């Protein structure tokens, strides 16, 4: 299997990390080597810690795209769970990746606000975090993602998505 970057995007608290972790477990159960780059965890590893202003986000998503492409070039299937609220961030990742598969977790804003364990939306409403995608900052929905997850993903849906990822990685026999 050749390398593949799988970018899981959606609003904060949409279920990106949960989906990426479930996909990683399913792929590993099938014997696939998987790297999981969760945006929050990668952000915590970078020093100095990136900010959330426009310039810092651009730098962070460029770094995340480069890291995922680097791993994919080594025949890794790389799951990236990160909001990447602007299409340009995701388009840049697609352009530099040897193969790319975008998953949009299409969760309504009201649901994201209700399940927000970090309190990002409440902080945004108070003015403490003005740049939360979906609240103070915009979120540009993908135009034509390879897969859309709307609502809860059933076990059958997870298996179908996993099979689609395996097929996408297998369709890319040579890397540049």
C-alpha positions in Angstrom: 0.0 0.0 0.0 1.3 3.4 -0.9 1.2 6.5 1.3 -2.0 8.6 1.7 -2.9 11.7 3.6 -6.4 11.5 5.0 -7.5 14.9 6.3 -10.5 14.9 8.6 -12.0 18.4 8.7 -15.0 20.0 10.4 -16.0 22.5 13.0 -14.5 22.3 16.5 -16.2 19.6 18.5 -17.7 18.0 15.3 -16.2 14.6 16.0 -13.0 14.8 13.9 -10.7 13.3 16.5 -13.2 10.6 17.5 -13.6 9.6 13.8 -9.8 9.6 13.2 -9.2 7.4 16.2 -11.9 4.9 15.1 -10.4 4.8 11.6 -6.9 4.3 13.0 -8.1 1.4 15.1 -10.0 -0.2 12.2 -7.1 0.2 9.8 -4.6 -1.2 12.4 -7.0 -4.2 12.9 -6.6 -4.8 9.2 -2.8 -4.8 9.5 -2.3 -1.3 8.1 0.5 0.9 9.5 -1.2 4.3 10.4 0.1 7.6 11.7 -2.4 9.8 13.5 -1.7 13.6 13.6 -4.3 15.2 15.8 -4.2 19.0 15.4 -4.4 19.7 19.1 -1.7 17.2 20.0 0.7 18.4 17.2 0.1 22.0 18.3 1.1 21.0 21.9 4.4 19.6 20.5 5.5 22.6 18.6 7.6 25.2 20.4 6.7 28.0 20.7 3.1 26.9 20.8 1.3 28.3 17.7 -1.3 31.0 18.2 -4.7 31.2 16.6 -4.4 34.5 14.7 -4.5 34.3 10.9 -0.7 34.2 10.4 -0.1 31.6 13.1 -2.9 29.4 11.7 -1.4 29.6 8.2 2.0 28.6 9.6 0.6 25.8 11.7 -1.5 24.3 8.9 1.5 24.6 6.5 3.6 22.7 9.0 0.9 20.0 9.5 0.5 19.6 5.8 4.3 19.2 5.3 4.5 16.7 8.2 1.7 14.6 6.8 3.1 14.6 3.3 6.5 13.6 4.6 5.0 10.6 6.4 2.9 9.7 3.3 6.0 9.8 1.1 7.4 7.0 3.4 4.4 4.9 2.5 2.4 5.7 5.6 -1.3 6.1 5.8 -1.6 9.4 7.7 -4.8 10.5 9.4 -4.9 14.2 10.2 -7.7 15.4 12.4 -7.6 19.2 12.2 -10.2 21.9 11.6 -8.2 23.7 8.9 -11.1 26.2 8.7 -10.0 27.7 5.3 -10.1 25.8 2.1 -6.7 27.1 1.2 -5.2 25.2 4.1 -6.7 21.9 2.9 -5.9 22.7 -0.8 -2.3 23.3 0.1 -2.2 19.9 1.9 -3.8 18.2 -1.1 -1.2 19.9 -3.5 1.9 18.7 -1.6 0.6 15.2 -0.6 1.5 12.2 -2.8 -2.2 11.2 -2.4 -5.0 12.9 -0.5 -8.4 12.0 0.8 -10.6 14.6 2.5 -13.3 13.6 5.0 -15.8 16.3 6.0 -17.4 15.7 9.4 -20.7 17.7 8.7 -22.0 18.3 12.2 -24.4 21.2 12.8 -23.0 24.1 14.8 -25.7 23.7 17.5 -24.5 20.1 18.1 -20.9 21.2 18.2 -21.7 23.9 20.7 -23.6 21.4 22.9 -20.8 18.9 22.9 -17.9 21.4 23.3 -15.9 19.9 26.2 -13.2 22.5 25.9 -15.6 25.5 26.2 -14.3 27.1 23.0 -17.7 28.4 21.9 -18.6 29.8 25.3 -15.2 31.6 25.5 -15.9 33.0 22.0 -19.3 34.3 23.0 -17.6 36.1 26.0 -15.0 37.6 23.7 -12.1 35.6 25.3 -11.5 33.6 22.1 -12.6 35.7 19.2 -11.2 33.4 16.4 -13.1 30.1 17.0 -14.1 28.6 13.6 -17.9 28.6 13.4 -18.2 31.4 16.0 -15.8 34.4 15.6 -13.9 33.0 12.6 -15.4 31.5 9.5 -15.3 27.9 8.4 -15.2 27.2 4.7 -17.0 23.9 4.0 -15.2 21.6 1.6 -16.5 21.9 -2.0 -16.0 18.3 -3.0 -14.6 16.1 -0.2 -14.0 12.4 -1.0 -16.3 11.4 1.9 -18.9 13.2 4.1 -19.9 12.0 7.6 -23.2 13.5 8.7 -24.4 12.3 12.1 -23.1 9.3 13.9 -21.1 6.9 11.9 -22.4 3.3 12.2 -20.1 0.3 12.4 -21.1 -0.5 8.8 -20.3 3.1 7.8 -16.9 2.9 9.5 -16.1 -0.3 7.7 -17.1 1.2 4.3 -15.0 4.3 4.9 -12.1 2.2 6.0 -12.4 0.1 2.8 -12.5 3.3 0.8 -9.3 4.5 2.4 -7.5 1.2 1.7 -8.7 1.4 -1.9 -7.5 5.0 -2.3 -4.1 4.1 -0.9 -3.8 1.1 -3.1 -4.7 3.2 -6.2 -1.5 5.2 -5.6 1.3 2.7 -6.3 4.1 5.3 -6.9 5.0 8.3 -5.0 6.7 11.4 -6.2 
